[in-house]
Amino acid sequence: MTSLPSSLELVLPLVDDLAHDIPEIERYRRLLDALRRLLPCDAIALLRLEGGELLPLAVDGLSDDTLGRRFKVADHPRFAALLANPEPTLFPADSPLPDPYDGLVDKAPRLDVHDCMGCSLQVDGKPWGLLTLDALEAGRFNAQDLATLRAFSSLAAATVSAAERMHVLQRAAEREHTRAESYRAAAGQSATRTLLGRSAAMRRLLDDIATVAPSDLTVLIRGETGVGKELVAQAIHAASSRADRPLIAVNCAALPENLLESELFGHVRGAFSGATGDRQGKFELADHGTLFLDEVADLSLSAQAALLRVMQSGQLQRVGSDREHRVDVRIIAASNRDLADEVRAGRCRADFYHRISVYPIGMPPLRERGNDVLILAGTFLEENRARLRLAGLRLAPESQSALLAWTWPGNVRELEHTIGRAALKALSRRGGGSRALTIEAMDLDLDVTTVTPVETVAAPDPAGLPLRAALDAYERMLIGAALERHDGSWAAAARELSVDRANLRRSALRLGVVPAAMGN
């Protein structure tokens, strides 16, 4: 137990933070840092309760993919016990309850006999989430530590309450998104994932979404196949004033030319063979809501002209009818091709291009998102764990390195399929069962041998190089040499270079440096 002055020195900055608008991630990082210094441990986490799931918001001492996981409380009795107890809980070192972090603690592949304690956090009289602490050494925590955690939990609750109030608009948008799920379900769409990631590229994307969402401007989402453009459209709609109205999605590439106007604008009975009744088109279904036109570059020139008329006037006619219908629809479009190039090639009308790309947004490819790969992998690991009915599904250190080293030409969709296949291979290799499962690098089947190994990294010659290139070359040499000295150990190299291990991996990935022996 630390002395009183030391404890005050740790908590007073947190009290001061309550009055300042600082980023949520930084606020939570400071909270965990202070608690870990008050109560030394090997892993600590802050999780928020949403429905029946716990979402990790900040972790220290746990693998990066933990941030992408969603822990169903019903699947994890330790979490359920913490939420059910208004007081902090210290589990016996030999507790038979499985630990949700088994295989996720940086310093240990397995959590058998160890110390674990935690507490629930209450905001406005309701359970908000959990603080959890794990120590690999049995007997590390005692009754006095429980009292310290009890006192600290009040400050932690005030911290998360301040963060909630600072982000009230964002939370309101999330609630509106939930209300809109029923409209999407009526339109034949299922619940979808949310945007995940903490890279600079994703922060820029989220800033763009926050800027344009409250307006009614037409948005063009640009990005490679598989990056998740539809998730961006859903996020824009959820944060808009139209969130309580439907979001209707149309795959333009799948629309036959002869049925396009009927699908978009509707038809009346007898308009053509098979038209046995009146039918609303997608525009009318999306009235006062949002219409998402995916793969808009695949529309023919005549289809573009028909769309342009509706976008300009807000009026449409059903096929076979002379009656005009007025609609109020916001358009969000997406394309994996550059529409400006399509205009130059004569495959896209210039007036349509300018109308559809009022506010362009770029969705970054996965290869430019650094450590987001592991966060997204955590989501897919948890989905496959539940689908395969496993107690746990984790990545071996070599697997994490392989994921970071791969260039992901198929982007997030490729990552999802890679994790799904690897989980099946790992399960088959082990021969079934329901205990925790580890995905090895060979299960991923990714050829990362083309990435520059550290042995080939030579001292740079800065002569004649631009400043940025010279700095990159020097950084590449330092990282490569440190990894070589420590036999590919990321943790040891990060300690030598005095940088965070996750940041070191991101820099190595950007510079094309991967240790020949893919270590932890």
GUNU-76744 format. One record per residue (C-alpha): chain; x negated, y negated, z. Coordinates in Angstrom, 1 decimal. Each point is the difference from the previous one (the first is absolute). Layout:
<torvexs>
   mol        x        y        z
     A        X        Y        Z
...
</torvexs>
This chain:
<torvexs>
   mol        x        y        z
     A      0.0      0.0      0.0
     A     -1.4     -3.4     -0.9
     A     -0.4     -2.8      2.4
     A      2.7     -2.7      0.2
     A     -2.0     -2.8     -1.6
     A     -0.9      2.3     -2.9
     A      3.6      1.0     -0.4
     A      1.1     -3.7     -0.1
     A     -2.7     -0.7     -2.6
     A      1.5      2.7     -2.2
     A      3.7     -0.9      0.3
     A     -0.1     -3.8      0.1
     A     -0.8     -0.2     -3.8
     A      3.1      2.2     -0.6
     A      2.2     -2.4      2.0
     A     -1.4     -2.9     -2.0
     A      0.8      1.9     -3.3
     A      3.7      0.0      0.9
     A      0.2     -3.7     -0.8
     A     -1.7      0.2     -3.3
     A      1.2      1.3     -3.4
     A     -2.7      2.5     -0.9
     A      0.2      2.9     -2.5
     A      1.9      3.0      1.5
     A     -2.9      2.4     -0.7
     A     -2.5     -2.2      1.7
     A      2.3     -0.5      3.0
     A      0.4      3.8      0.4
     A     -3.7      0.6     -0.5
     A     -0.9     -2.4      2.8
     A      2.6      1.7      2.2
     A     -1.5      3.5     -0.5
     A     -3.5     -1.4      0.4
     A      0.8     -1.5      3.4
     A      1.8      3.2      1.2
     A     -2.9      2.3     -1.2
     A     -2.4     -2.1      2.0
     A      2.2      0.1      3.1
     A      0.5      3.7     -0.4
     A     -2.9      1.6     -1.9
     A      1.3      2.8     -2.3
     A     -0.8      1.7     -3.3
     A      3.2     -1.0     -1.9
     A      2.8     -2.5      0.5
     A      3.0     -0.9     -2.0
     A      3.0     -2.3     -0.2
     A      3.1      1.4     -1.6
     A      3.4     -1.6     -0.8
     A      3.2      1.9      0.2
     A      2.3     -0.2     -3.0
     A      3.0      2.2      0.0
     A     -1.3      3.4      1.0
     A     -3.6     -0.6     -1.2
     A     -3.1     -1.6      1.5
     A     -2.1     -2.1     -2.4
     A     -3.6     -0.6      1.0
     A     -0.7     -3.8     -0.2
     A     -3.6      0.0      1.3
     A     -2.4      2.8      1.0
     A     -3.6      0.2      1.3
     A     -1.9      3.3      0.1
     A      2.5      1.7     -2.4
     A     -0.5      0.8     -3.6
     A      1.2     -2.7     -2.5
     A      2.7      2.2     -1.5
     A      1.8     -0.1      3.4
     A      1.3     -3.5     -1.1
     A      1.8      1.5     -2.9
     A      1.8      2.7      2.1
     A      3.5     -0.1      1.3
     A      0.4      2.2      3.1
     A      3.6      1.3      0.5
     A      0.6     -0.1      3.8
     A      2.0      3.3     -0.2
     A     -3.2      1.8     -1.3
     A     -2.3     -1.3      2.7
     A      1.0      0.8      3.6
     A     -2.8     -2.2      1.5
     A      1.4     -3.0     -1.7
     A      3.5      0.9      1.0
     A     -1.1      0.3      3.7
     A     -1.7     -3.4     -0.1
     A      3.1     -1.6     -1.4
     A      2.3      1.7      2.5
     A     -2.1     -1.2      3.0
     A      0.2     -3.7      1.0
     A     -3.2      0.4      1.9
     A     -3.5      0.8     -1.5
     A     -0.6      3.7     -0.4
     A     -3.3      2.0      0.5
     A      0.2      3.4     -1.5
     A     -1.9      2.9      1.6
     A     -3.3      0.7     -1.7
     A      1.2      3.5     -0.9
     A      3.6     -1.1     -0.9
     A      1.5      2.6     -2.5
     A      1.7     -2.8     -1.9
     A     -1.7     -0.5     -3.4
     A     -1.8     -3.3     -0.5
     A      1.2     -2.0     -3.0
     A     -3.6     -1.2     -0.6
     A     -1.4      3.5     -0.2
     A     -2.6     -0.2     -2.8
     A      0.3     -3.8     -0.3
     A     -2.5     -1.1      2.8
     A     -3.2     -1.1     -1.6
     A     -2.2      1.8      2.5
     A      1.8      3.4      0.2
     A      1.4      2.3     -2.7
     A      2.4      1.6      2.7
     A      1.7     -1.3      3.1
     A      0.3      2.9      2.5
     A     -0.8     -0.9      3.6
     A     -0.2     -3.8      0.2
     A      1.5     -2.9      1.9
     A      3.0     -1.8     -1.6
     A      2.2     -2.8      1.5
     A      2.3     -2.6     -1.4
     A      3.0     -2.2      0.7
     A      3.1     -1.3     -1.8
     A      0.3     -3.7     -0.8
     A      3.4     -1.7      0.6
     A      1.0     -3.2     -1.9
     A      3.3     -1.7      0.8
     A      0.9      3.0      2.2
     A     -0.3      2.5     -2.9
     A     -2.8      2.5     -0.8
     A     -2.4     -1.6     -2.5
     A     -2.8      2.6     -0.3
     A     -2.9      1.6      1.8
     A     -3.6     -0.6      1.1
     A     -2.0      3.2      0.1
     A     -3.5      0.7      1.3
     A     -2.1      3.2     -0.5
     A     -3.2      1.1      1.7
     A     -1.9      3.1     -1.1
     A     -1.4      0.4      3.5
     A      2.5      1.7      2.3
     A      0.5     -1.9      3.3
     A     -0.9     -3.4     -1.6
     A      3.3     -1.6      1.1
     A      1.4     -0.2      3.5
     A      2.8     -1.6      2.0
     A     -1.8     -3.3      0.2
     A     -0.2     -0.1     -3.8
     A      3.7      0.7     -0.2
     A      0.6     -3.1      2.2
     A     -2.3     -2.0     -2.3
     A      2.0      1.1     -3.0
     A      3.3     -0.8      1.7
     A     -1.2     -3.6      0.6
     A     -1.5     -0.3     -3.5
     A      3.3      1.2     -1.6
     A      1.8     -3.2      1.0
     A     -2.6     -2.0     -1.9
     A      0.1      2.4     -2.9
     A      3.8     -0.3     -0.2
     A     -0.3     -3.8      0.0
     A     -2.6      0.2     -2.8
     A      2.2      2.2     -2.2
     A      3.0     -2.2      0.8
     A     -1.9     -3.1     -1.1
     A     -1.0      1.8     -3.2
     A      3.7      0.9     -0.6
     A      1.1     -3.5      0.4
     A     -2.8     -1.4     -2.2
     A      1.2      2.4     -2.8
     A      3.8     -0.4      0.5
     A      0.5     -0.7     -3.7
     A     -1.8      3.1     -1.1
     A      1.9      2.2      2.4
     A      3.3     -1.6     -1.2
     A     -1.0      0.9     -3.5
     A     -0.6      3.6      1.1
     A      3.5      0.2      1.6
     A      1.5     -1.4     -3.2
     A     -1.9      2.7     -1.9
     A      1.6      2.6      2.2
     A      3.4     -1.4     -0.7
     A     -0.6      0.1     -3.7
     A     -0.8      3.8      0.1
     A      3.7      0.8     -0.4
     A      0.2     -1.9     -3.2
     A     -3.0      1.7     -1.4
     A      1.4      3.4      1.0
     A      3.2     -0.9     -1.8
     A     -2.1     -0.7     -3.1
     A     -1.6      3.4      0.2
     A     -3.2     -1.1      1.6
     A     -1.5      1.7      3.1
     A     -1.8     -1.8      2.8
     A     -3.5     -0.9     -1.0
     A     -3.4     -0.6      1.6
     A     -1.3     -3.4      1.1
     A     -3.1     -1.8     -1.1
     A     -3.0      1.1      2.0
     A     -3.6     -1.4      0.1
     A     -2.3     -2.5      1.7
     A     -2.4     -0.7     -2.8
     A     -0.6     -3.5     -1.3
     A      1.8      0.9     -3.2
     A      3.1      1.1      1.9
     A      0.0     -3.1      2.1
     A      0.0     -2.1     -3.1
     A      2.9      2.1     -1.4
     A      2.0     -0.4      3.2
     A     -0.6     -3.7      0.0
     A      1.3     -0.2     -3.6
     A      3.1      2.0      1.1
     A      0.6     -2.3      2.9
     A     -0.3     -3.0     -2.3
     A      2.3      1.0     -2.7
     A      2.6      2.2      1.8
     A      2.2     -2.8      1.4
     A      0.4     -1.6     -3.4
     A      2.0      1.3     -2.9
     A     -2.9     -0.2     -2.5
     A     -0.4      2.9     -2.4
     A     -3.0      2.1      0.9
     A     -2.2      2.1     -2.2
     A     -2.0      2.7      1.9
     A     -3.1      1.1     -1.9
     A     -2.0      3.0      0.8
     A     -1.3      3.4     -1.1
     A      2.1      3.1      0.0
     A      0.5      1.5      3.5
     A     -0.9     -3.1      2.0
     A      3.4     -0.4      1.5
     A      1.6     -2.9     -1.9
     A      3.5      1.1      1.1
     A     -1.0     -0.4      3.6
     A     -1.0     -3.7     -0.7
     A      3.5     -0.5     -1.6
     A      1.7      1.5      3.1
     A     -2.1     -2.2      2.3
     A      0.9     -3.2     -2.0
     A      3.7      0.9      0.1
     A     -0.1      0.9      3.7
     A     -1.5     -3.4      0.9
     A      2.4     -2.0     -2.2
     A      3.4     -1.5      0.7
     A      1.5      2.8     -2.1
     A     -1.2      2.8      2.3
     A      3.6      0.8      1.1
     A      0.9      0.6     -3.7
     A     -1.1      2.9     -2.2
     A     -3.3      0.5     -1.6
     A      0.6      1.8     -3.3
     A     -2.9      1.6     -1.8
     A     -0.2      0.7     -3.7
     A     -2.7      2.0     -1.7
     A     -0.2     -1.7     -3.3
     A     -2.3      2.7     -1.5
     A      2.8      2.6      0.6
     A      2.8     -2.0     -1.7
     A      0.9      1.2     -3.5
     A      0.4     -2.9     -2.4
     A      3.5      0.9     -0.9
     A      1.1      0.1      3.7
     A     -1.9     -3.0      1.3
     A      2.7     -2.7     -0.3
     A      2.6      2.4      1.5
     A     -2.4      0.8      3.0
     A     -0.8     -3.7      0.6
     A      3.2     -1.8     -0.8
     A      2.7      2.8      0.3
     A      2.7      1.0     -2.5
     A      3.7      0.2     -0.3
     A      2.1      3.0     -0.8
     A     -0.2      1.0     -3.7
     A     -3.0     -2.1     -0.7
     A     -1.8      3.0     -1.5
     A      0.4      3.8     -0.1
     A      0.0      1.3      3.6
     A      1.0     -3.4      1.6
     A      3.1      1.4      1.8
     A      0.3     -2.9      2.5
     A     -1.3     -3.4      0.9
     A     -3.4      0.0      1.6
     A     -2.1     -2.6      1.7
     A     -3.6     -0.5     -1.1
     A     -3.1     -0.4      2.2
     A      0.3     -3.8     -0.2
     A      3.5      0.0      1.5
     A     -1.0      2.6      2.7
     A     -2.8     -2.4      1.0
     A      2.2     -3.1      0.1
     A     -1.3     -2.3      2.8
     A     -2.8      2.5      0.5
     A     -3.2      1.0     -1.8
     A     -0.6      1.9     -3.3
     A     -3.3      1.8     -0.2
     A     -1.1      0.6     -3.6
     A     -2.8      2.5      0.2
     A     -2.3      0.6     -3.1
     A      1.4     -3.1     -1.6
     A     -2.6      0.1     -2.8
     A      1.8      3.0     -1.4
     A      3.1     -2.0     -1.0
     A      0.4     -0.5     -3.7
     A      0.1     -3.5     -1.5
     A      3.8      0.1     -0.5
     A      0.4      1.1      3.6
     A     -2.2     -2.9      1.2
     A      2.3     -2.4     -2.0
     A      3.1      1.5      1.6
     A     -1.5     -0.3      3.5
     A     -1.2     -3.5     -0.7
     A      3.5     -1.3     -0.7
     A      1.2      1.3      3.4
     A     -3.0     -1.3      1.9
     A      0.5     -3.5     -1.5
     A      3.8     -0.3      0.3
     A      1.0      2.5      2.7
     A      2.8      1.2     -2.2
     A      0.4      3.4     -1.6
     A      2.5      2.0     -2.0
     A      0.7      3.6      0.5
     A     -0.4      2.1     -3.2
     A      3.3      0.0     -1.9
     A      1.4     -3.0      1.9
     A      0.4     -3.7     -0.9
     A      0.4     -1.0      3.7
     A     -3.0     -1.7      1.6
     A     -1.1      0.9      3.5
     A     -2.2     -2.4      2.1
     A     -2.7      1.5      2.2
     A     -2.4     -1.4      2.5
     A     -3.0      2.4     -0.1
     A     -3.6     -0.4      0.9
     A     -2.4      1.8     -2.4
     A     -3.2      1.7      1.2
     A     -1.9      1.8     -2.8
     A     -3.0      2.2      0.0
     A     -2.5      1.2     -2.7
     A     -3.2      1.9     -0.1
     A     -0.9     -1.8     -3.3
     A     -1.0     -3.6     -0.4
     A      3.0     -1.7     -1.5
     A     -2.1     -2.9     -1.4
     A     -1.9      2.6     -2.0
     A      3.4      1.5     -1.1
     A      1.0     -3.4     -1.3
     A     -3.1     -0.4     -2.0
     A      0.5      3.5     -1.4
     A      3.6     -0.9     -1.0
     A      1.6      2.5      2.3
     A      1.4     -2.6      2.4
     A      1.9     -3.2     -0.7
     A     -1.8     -3.1      1.3
     A      3.2     -1.5      1.4
     A      0.8      3.2      1.8
     A     -3.5      0.1      1.5
     A      0.2     -3.5      1.3
     A      3.4      0.6      1.5
     A     -1.0      3.3      1.7
     A     -3.4     -1.1      1.4
     A      1.0     -3.2      1.9
     A     -1.9      1.3      3.1
     A     -2.5      2.7     -0.9
     A     -1.3      2.3      2.8
     A     -2.9      2.4     -0.3
     A      0.2      3.3      1.8
     A     -3.7      1.1      0.7
     A     -1.2      3.4     -1.1
     A     -0.9      2.4      2.9
     A     -3.7     -0.1     -0.9
     A      0.0     -3.7      1.0
     A      1.7      0.5      3.4
     A     -2.9      1.5      1.9
     A      1.0      1.6      3.3
     A      3.7     -0.2     -0.9
     A     -0.6      3.5     -1.6
     A     -0.2      1.5      3.5
     A      3.0     -1.9      1.3
     A      2.1      1.2     -2.9
     A     -1.4      3.5      0.4
     A      1.2     -0.1      3.6
     A      3.6     -0.5     -1.3
     A     -0.2      2.9     -2.4
     A     -1.7      2.2      2.6
     A      2.9     -0.5      2.4
     A      2.6      0.6     -2.7
     A     -1.7      3.3     -0.9
     A     -0.5      1.0      3.6
     A      3.8     -0.3      0.5
     A      0.8      1.7     -3.3
     A     -2.3      3.0      0.8
     A      1.1      0.0      3.6
     A     -3.5     -0.3      1.4
     A     -1.0     -1.1      3.5
     A     -2.6     -2.4     -1.6
     A     -1.6     -0.7     -3.4
     A     -3.3     -1.9     -0.1
     A     -2.9     -0.8     -2.2
     A     -3.5      1.3      0.6
     A     -2.7     -2.8      0.1
     A     -1.3      1.2     -3.4
     A      3.6     -0.2     -1.4
     A      0.3     -3.6      1.1
     A     -3.3     -0.9     -1.7
     A      1.1      1.8     -3.2
     A      3.3     -2.0      0.0
     A     -1.9     -3.3      0.4
     A     -2.5      0.9     -2.8
     A      2.6      1.0     -2.6
     A      1.1     -2.6     -2.5
     A      3.7      1.0     -0.1
     A      0.9     -0.5     -3.7
     A      3.6      1.1      0.9
     A      0.1     -2.4      3.0
     A      2.3      0.6      2.9
     A      2.1      2.7     -1.8
     A     -3.2      2.0     -0.7
     A     -1.0     -0.3      3.7
     A      3.5      1.2      1.1
     A     -0.3      3.1     -2.3
     A     -3.6      0.6      1.0
     A      0.9      0.1      3.7
     A      3.0      2.2     -0.7
     A     -2.0      2.5     -2.0
     A     -2.9      0.0      2.5
     A      2.4      0.7      2.9
     A      1.4      3.1     -1.9
     A     -3.6      1.2     -0.8
     A     -1.1     -0.5      3.6
     A      3.1      1.9      1.3
     A     -0.6      2.8     -2.5
     A     -3.7      0.3      0.9
     A      0.9      0.3      3.7
     A      2.7      2.5     -0.6
     A      3.1     -1.7      1.4
     A      0.9     -0.9      3.6
     A      1.3     -3.2      1.6
     A     -3.0     -1.4      1.9
     A     -2.0     -3.0     -1.0
     A     -1.6      0.2     -3.4
     A     -3.1     -1.7     -1.4
     A     -0.4     -1.0     -3.6
     A     -3.6      0.6     -1.2
     A     -1.6     -1.8     -2.9
     A      0.2      3.1     -2.2
     A      3.8      0.0      0.5
     A      0.2     -3.5     -1.6
     A     -1.7      1.2     -3.2
     A     -1.5     -3.4     -0.7
     A     -3.3     -0.2     -1.9
     A     -1.8     -2.8      1.7
     A     -3.5      1.0     -1.2
     A      0.0     -2.8     -2.6
     A     -0.2     -2.6      2.8
     A     -3.6     -1.2      0.6
     A     -1.6      2.0      2.8
     A     -2.2     -1.8      2.4
     A     -3.1      1.7     -1.2
     A      0.1     -1.9     -3.3
     A      0.4     -3.4      1.6
     A     -3.2     -1.9     -0.5
     A     -1.2     -3.4      1.4
     A      1.5     -2.7     -2.2
     A     -2.0     -2.4     -2.1
     A      1.8     -3.3      0.3
     A     -1.9     -1.7     -2.8
     A      2.4     -1.2     -2.6
     A      3.1      1.1      1.8
     A      2.9     -2.3      0.9
     A      0.4     -0.6      3.7
     A      3.0      2.3      0.4
     A     -1.7      2.8     -1.8
     A     -3.2     -0.4      2.0
     A      1.9      0.0      3.3
     A      2.0      3.1     -1.1
     A     -3.3      1.8     -0.9
     A     -1.6     -0.8      3.3
     A      3.1      1.1      2.0
     A      0.1      3.2     -2.1
     A     -3.6      0.7      1.0
     A      0.6     -0.6      3.7
     A      3.1      2.2      0.2
     A     -1.6      2.8     -2.0
     A     -3.1      0.0      2.0
     A      1.9      0.0      3.3
     A      2.2      2.9     -1.1
     A     -3.1      1.9     -1.2
     A     -1.7     -0.5      3.4
     A      3.0      1.3      1.8
     A      0.7      3.0     -2.3
     A      3.2     -1.6     -1.4
     A      1.5     -0.8      3.4
     A      2.3     -3.1     -0.4
     A      0.2     -0.6      3.7
     A     -3.7      0.1      0.6
     A     -0.7     -2.3     -3.1
     A      2.7     -2.4      1.2
     A     -1.6     -0.2      3.5
     A     -3.4     -0.7     -1.6
     A      1.3     -2.7     -2.2
     A      2.3     -1.5      2.7
     A      3.1      0.2     -2.1
     A      3.4      1.7      0.4
     A      0.0      3.5     -1.5
     A      3.1     -0.7     -2.1
     A     -1.5     -3.1     -1.4
     A     -3.2      1.9     -0.8
     A      2.0      2.6     -1.9
     A      1.9     -2.7     -1.9
     A     -3.3     -1.8     -1.0
     A     -1.6      3.4     -1.0
     A      3.1      0.8     -2.2
     A     -0.1     -3.5     -1.6
     A     -3.8      0.4     -0.7
     A      0.2      3.6     -1.2
     A     -2.0      1.4      2.8
     A      1.0      3.4      1.5
     A     -2.3      2.2      2.1
     A     -1.1      3.2     -1.7
     A      1.1      2.0      3.0
     A      3.5     -1.4      0.6
     A     -0.3     -0.5      3.8
     A      2.3     -1.6      2.6
</torvexs>
